Amino acid sequence: MKKLFTLTVLLMLSTPALATHNGPHIIVSVNGLVCDFCAVSMDKTFSKKPGVTDVDVNLTTKIVRIDMKPATDIGDDEIKKGITDAGFDVVSIKRN
């Protein structure tokens, strides 16, 4: 019974960490992403931008997901410039 109580308390305390992101997401399909150095490059390019909360690079799908704070955004031209300056090509940009 004590283990069940401990588990319940731990789950309740960890729930905020499991909450979903409530700001906008920018999903960018990118040609040329093939290695960990590519992922680091994309992370460095966007993580320092104002309003960005997280950058996730999936090398398998060649998708860069940029999570933003609520009521913030990065323009498509700025996204394209950051990616092309890093040596990659933008295929598409979608917003969720």
N, C-alpha and C positions, 0 to 999 in steps of 0.2 A: 504494500500500500504506500509506503514511504517513497518507493521508486516512481510510482505513478504520480504522486503529488509533485515530486521533483521534476519529472518530465513535463507535467502540465505547467508548472511555473516557468521553466525554461522556454517552452513554446510561447507562452504569453509575453515574456520579455523579449523574445527574438522577433515577434510579429512586425514591429515597425521596420526592422531591417529587411523584411520580406515584402514590404509594401511596393506596389508598382510605381513606376515613374509617372508623374502626372503632367510633365511638360511635353512640348512637341518633340517629335522624332524626325530626323532627316535621314532618309535611306538613299545612299548613293551607290550606284553600280559603277565599278571602276575596272577598266582593262589594265592588266600589267601587274596586279598584286599576286606575287608568287612566294614570298618568303617572309620570315619574321622581321627582317630589316624594313620591308615594305610596310608592315603593320606599325612598326615603331615610327616610321616617317609620317604616316597618316595620323597617328596619335599625337605626335609633336605638332603637326600642322594645325590641328583643330582644338586640342585640349587647352591651348593658351588663349583662345578666343573668348571674349566676354559672353557670358550666358551659357557656355557649354558645361554640362555636368558630367558627361561621359562620352568616350569614343570607343566603339567596338569594331574591330576589323575581323571579318571572316574571310580567310584566305581561300577556303573551299568554294564559297559562293561569290567571292570577289565583291562583297558588300561592305561598305563603311556605314555604320549607324552612328549618328551624332545625336545625343540626347541634350536637349536644351532646357533651361529653366523656364517656367511658365512666363508667357508674355515676352519672350525673347526669340530672336531668329537670326539666321545668317542668310544673306542673299545668295541666289544661285550663281551670280557672277563671282562672288567672293569664294564660294565653294569650288567652282571650276578653276579659278586662278590658283588656289592652294594646291589642288590636285595636279594640275598641269605643271606648275612650278616644281612639284616633287617628282615629275617625270612620268606621270600616269595619264590615262585618258578617261574622261567621264563618259559613261554610256547613258545614264539617266539619273535624275534626281526626283525623289518622291517625298512627300511630307505626310506624316500621320499625326 
